[in-house]
Structures are given as structure tokens and as C-alpha cells.
Amino acid sequence: MRAARLLRMVLLLQSRVSMTGPELAEELEVSERTVARDAAALSEAGIPVYADRGRAGGYRLVEGYRTRLTGLGRTEAEALFLSGVPSALREMGLADAASVARLKVSAALMPGLRDAPDSAAQRFHLDAPGWWQAPPVPALLPPVAEAVWADRVVSVRYRRRDTEVERRLEPYGLVLKAGVWYLVARVAEATEYRIYRLDRFCEVRPGDECFIRDADFDLPGFWREQAAQFARSLLRTEVVLRLSEAGARRLPYVTDRAAGREAVAAAGEPDRDGRLTVTLLVESVEVAYEQLLMLGPECEVLAPVELRRLFAEAARRSIRLYEG
């Protein structure tokens, strides 16, 4: 475990000019004292790690030092070749660059690990789009991806409802969600970040101007927060249910997972029949009907009346089918 930590420390210092003791301690999840001991151990082993004293000090590698990839183990080497989605790279126009990069990494591996690319490819294949649909690849994805890489401002024209809108954007990142490409961008001269569906772009004109990327912006964190907010914003209808123990256990798996868990957690004690009465937020009565039908007799709808009537009619139809 210490060997892996030492390797991480070298790679961290190799990727940055210098790092303070607290920064390394946070990244490696150890104490600053352990960081100091590890730095001394690396230095004794011939790795040129230096500690600069003073307020602006920290740890650094001697300028020009680079570690080689021959220290990769089989698991790390195979994981490296699983780090991308081939179809996504192809759609962004990066398939050739990725292929060259994999060849370079393969050439740097020890002979016993040269089969890592084939080993990984024959065991795992990532297929991002969902079933029953083949979403079209946005024609303007490659120039947008190029602008994202270059931190280059773009002028775009995109469809919004029945009109077309023009914007100058600072493209921060691309997200592939369920086969659909999204651009996270900041409107030039503004502060807020927005999300755009790439298949709604009509035109993309990269400019000569580059923007200064906000070093504090976290694309995965921003996407998680926005996705959660969007999912919660859809839940505008309240339904009241009476659930068996099995129904309460399965509720998060047939509705919005967070909303289902919150509803069960907020319920009181079971009644004398062992059933819980829960209040659940759903997207609409129609969506709730389709989702809650999967619980069958483990769920009784108490409100609203409209949803209860739909379930009562479904029950009557089922009885007619099976009594015949």
C-alpha cells in the first residue's frame, strides 16, 4: 500500500510545479508527517524530491525529471485502456489521436504487459446509449470538442423552442448522457454556467479568442448537481400510498430513487396490517400510474382520487381477464 502511495506522490509532483505538504496530505489521505517521511524515502531511493522551506515552499521534483511507465502493473495497464468510451472518442473526432496514444503507452509497457490492450478489450466493452434507440451524432460535435480542448470562444446559433438564438460561449466541457451530447458553457462576459444540447446547435463558429478557464470549475461536480436539481424539479405532484413491507422496500426501484427513499424514511410506524403510509413526490399522475403498477398488490393508492380511480379500473380489468 505504501508503494502505491509513493508512486502516486511522484506522479502528482510530476504533473505540477510544486505542492505544499497540506495539499499532498489531502490528495494522498495521510498526515503531513507521513508526507515528509515519504518524501525522504523517495529521495533516499534516488527520486529527486526536494522540500522548499518557507511560506511559499513545498515539495517538488528536480526540473526535467520524468518517471517511466514501466512500473505499471497488469491491473493498472488494463484499466488504462478502459478509461474511454470508443464511440464517444470517434464521435468527437479523436479516434486517431486515441489510437496513437494507446500505441505509445503500449510501447512503453514491459514486455509481459504488452497484451493489456487486447486483454481489456476482449473482457469489457462500454456502450453508452440506451436500448431501443440510436441517437444521431451531432454534426457539429467535432468543432465543439476542438474548441473545448483549446479553451477557444465560439459563436453559436441554436434552436430554442420555435426560434433560433445566437450566443458567444466559453465551452468548458462535454458530457455524454444516455447517448445524448451536452455542452457545459459559460456565456461570454457572464458568470453563470449553462447546459446546451448539441443536437440543437445549427451553427458553430470558432473564433481566434481564447478564454481563461476558471481553475475552480469542477465539471463532474457541476453535472451531478445540475442533474440532481433537474430530476427534483420534475417531481411536482404528491401522491399518498399505503405500502406493504415488500412495497416499501421496492419503491425506490420503480420511482425516482431519492424521492422513494425519502418517502419511506419519513413515514411513521406501520399500521396493524404492517403497512406504511407514505407521501411520495412524482412527475405526474400518469407517470406515477405507470411506475407504481409494477408494485402490484404491494401498493394501495390513497390519494389523489384520480390516481386511485386509475388503479381501481386496472384492478377490475385484471379480474375480468383472469375470471374468464
N, C-alpha and C positions, 0 to 999 in steps of 0.2 A: 504493500500500500504506500509506503514511503517512497519507493522508487517511482511509482506513478505520479506522486505529488511533486517530486523533484523534476521530473520531465515536464510536468505542467508549468512549473515555475520557470524553467528555461524557455519554454515556448511563449509564455506570457511576456517575459523580458525581451525576447527576440522580436515580438510584434509591436513593442512600444519603445520609446526612447529611454524611459525610466519609470519606475513605480515606487511609491512610498511603502513603508512597512505596513501601515494600516490597509492600503489598497491590496497588497498581496495577501495579507491575512484574511481579508474579506473574500477574495477570489478563491483562495485555497481552503477556506473554512478552518483555519487554525489560528493560534495566537501569534502575536508579533514576536514573541520569544522563539517560537518554533520556526518562524520565517528567518530569523537571524541565524539559528542553528543550521537550517537547510542551506542558506547562502554560504555559510562557512564550509559545509560539507561539499558543496558543488565546487567551491574554489579549491579545496584540497584535492578534489578529483580531476583538476585540470580545466574545469569550465570557468572562463574568465568573468566571474561575477564580482562586481565592485560595489561597495557601500559608500555613498557620499554623505558626509556629515552635514549638519546644519539644517535650518528651517526649510531650505529648498532641496534638501538631499533626498536620497532614496537608493534603490538598487538598480543597477544597470549592467548590461553586458558590454565588453570592450567593443568599440566600433568596428563593424565588419564581420563580427563573429556570427556564424550560422551553424545550427546543428543539422545533421543529415537525417533523412527519413529511414535509415536502415534500422533504427530502433523500434520500428512498428512491429507489433505482434500480429498474429493472424486475425484475431477478433477486430483490432483497430483497423487493419488494412481492409477487411471485408466491409466493415461499417462505413469506411470512407467511400466505397463505391455504391453505397445505398443512400448517400446524402442528397441526391437529387431525384426529381421525377423526370424520366427521359422525355415524355411527351411535352412537359412544360418547357424544358430546355429547347426542344425542337420548335415549339410554337414561338418562343422568344427570339429564334434565330441564333441560338447559342450551341446548337448540337455539335458543330465542328470544333468550336473552342473547347467544349467539354471533353470531346474525344481526344484532342491533343493533350489536354491537362491530364486525363487518365493515363495516356501513354507515358507521359513524363514521370508521373508518380510510379507507374509500374516499373519503369526502367530504374528508378531509384531504390526499389524494394530489394531485399535479399533474395537470392535465387529460390529459396524454399517457399517464398510468399508470392511468386510471380503469377500463380494461378488464382490469386484472390479475386480479381475482377470476374472471371468466369464462375468461380465458386459462389460468389454472392448473386450474380445474375441468374443462375440456374436454381436458386433457392427462394428468392424474393423478387416480386415484380410489383411496382406501385402503379395503380390505375386510379387516378383521381376522380374522373367523372362518375356520376351515379348511374344506376341501371336505367334501361328503357329510354335513354336519351343520348344524343350525340351532339352536344352544344357546339355551334360553329366557332372556329377560331377567329377572333377579331383580326381583320386585315391590317389594322394599324398597330398591332401589338409590337412588332419588331422595332419601329422607330420610337415608341414609347419606352420600351425596355432600354434602348440605347441612351435615351435622354436620362433615364433613371441612373444608369451606370455613370454617366458623365456629369451628373448634377446640373443639367442644362435646362434652362427655362423653355417651355413650349407654349405656343399659341394653339388653342384647340377650338373646335366647333363641335357641339354635341347636342343631341336631341333631349329636350326636357318637356315631357307631355306632348303638346301639339306644336311646339315652337323649337327653334334652334338658337342656342346661346353661345357666345364666344367668351373665352376666358384666357388669361395668361396664367399658367400654372407652374409651380415648382414641384416637379414629380419626385416624391420621396420614396415610394416603394410600390411593388406589385404584389397582389395577393390572388392566389388561385383557390376558389372556394366552390366545391361541388361542381367542378368543370367550368365555372364562370370566372373570368378575369376582372379584377377590380384594381383601380389606381388610387392610392392614397396620396393626396397632393395638397399643397397649400396655395391658395390664390395669391399671386404675386402682390407684394405690398400689403398683405393681410397677415393675421396671426393664427387664425383657426385652420385646422386640417379638415379636409372633406374626402368623401369616398365617391368615386365615379365608376360606373360600369363601362368597361372598354367597348362593349358591343354597341354602345350608344354614341360613340365618337364618329363624327362624319369627316373630320379633317384634323390632322396633327402637323404643325409646322415648327420644327425645332429651330431655335434662334441661336445667335452667337453668344448670348449672355449666359453665364453660369451663376448659380445662386450658392450662398454659403449655407451648408446644411447645419441644422440645429443638432449639436452633438448630444443633447439630452433626449432627442426624439427616439422612442422605442417602438418600432413597427409592430412586432408581435404583441406587445402590451397594449398598444393603441387599438389594434384589431380586436383583441379579446374584449376590451372594454366596450367598443362600439357594437360588436356583435351581441354582447350580453344586453346592452341598452336597447338595441333594435328588437331582440327577441322579447324583452319585457314590455316594450311599447305596444306589441301586438296583442297582449293579454288585457283586453278591456271589458270582458264580460265575466260576471261572477255566477257560479253555479254551486248549489249545495247538494252534497251526496251523502249517502249512508253506505258505508263500505264494510264488507266482511274483513277478517284478518288477511285473507289472501288478496282481496281487492285493494286494501291499503298498501300491501307490500308491492303490488304490481302497478299501482297508479303512476309512479314516476316514469315507468317504461312505456306508457301509452299516451301520456300528455307531455307538456313541457317538463323536463326533469326537475329543474329547480323549483318550479311552481308546485309540482306534485309533492316534492319532499317538504316544502314549507307548509303546504296544506295539512299533511299528515302530522307534522311536528306541532302545529298549532292546535290540533284537535284536543278535545277533552278526554275524559275517561270513556271507555266503551259502554254501551247500554247493556241491559240484561241479556240481550241476544248476542253480545260480543261484537257489535258493530259500532264503527266510529262515524260520527257526523262531521264532515269536513266542508270547508268553503274553499273552492278552487277557482283561480283565475284562468280563463281560457280566451282564445282568439274570438270565437263567436259561438252561437248556439249550434250552427251547422257543423263547425269543426269539432265541437265537444261531442256531438252525437256520433260522428264517425269514430272518434278516438275511444269514447267510453263504451261503445258497443263491444269492444274487444274484451271488456271485463265480464260480460255476460251477467249471470245472476249474482256475481260478487259485488255488484254496484246497483244501488237504488237511487234514482234521481228524485230529490225533494223539491228543488226549485232551479230555474223558473218553470212556470206552468207549461210554457211552450215546449221545453225540452222534455218534461215529464210525459206530455202527450205523445211526442215522437217515440219515446221508449215504450209507452203502453201500446201504441199501434204496432211497433215492431214485435212486441211480445205476442199480440193477437195473431199476427201473420205467421209467426213461428208455430204457434199452437195449431193453426189450421193446416199448415204443411205436415206436421207430424201426426195429427189425429187422423188425417186421411190415409 
